[in-house]
């Protein structure tokens, strides 16, 4: 589960940067 946390943050960061 801990491995999914940084992946989720990376995805959110990518989306925020795209916006």
C-alpha contacts under 8 A as a table, 3 or more apart, distances in Angstrom:
res1	aa1	res2	aa2	distance
1	X	4	X	5.31
1	X	5	X	6.93
2	X	5	X	5.38
2	X	6	X	7.58
3	X	6	X	6.33
3	X	7	X	6.92
4	X	7	X	5.04
4	X	8	X	6.02
5	X	8	X	5.18
5	X	9	X	6.27
6	X	9	X	4.97
6	X	10	X	6.01
7	X	10	X	5.05
7	X	11	X	6.21
8	X	11	X	5.04
8	X	12	X	6.18
9	X	12	X	5.10
9	X	13	X	5.98
10	X	13	X	5.01
10	X	14	X	6.08
11	X	14	X	5.06
11	X	15	X	6.21
12	X	15	X	5.08
12	X	16	X	6.07
13	X	16	X	5.08
13	X	17	X	6.09
14	X	17	X	5.10
14	X	18	X	6.14
15	X	18	X	4.99
15	X	19	X	6.31
16	X	19	X	5.20
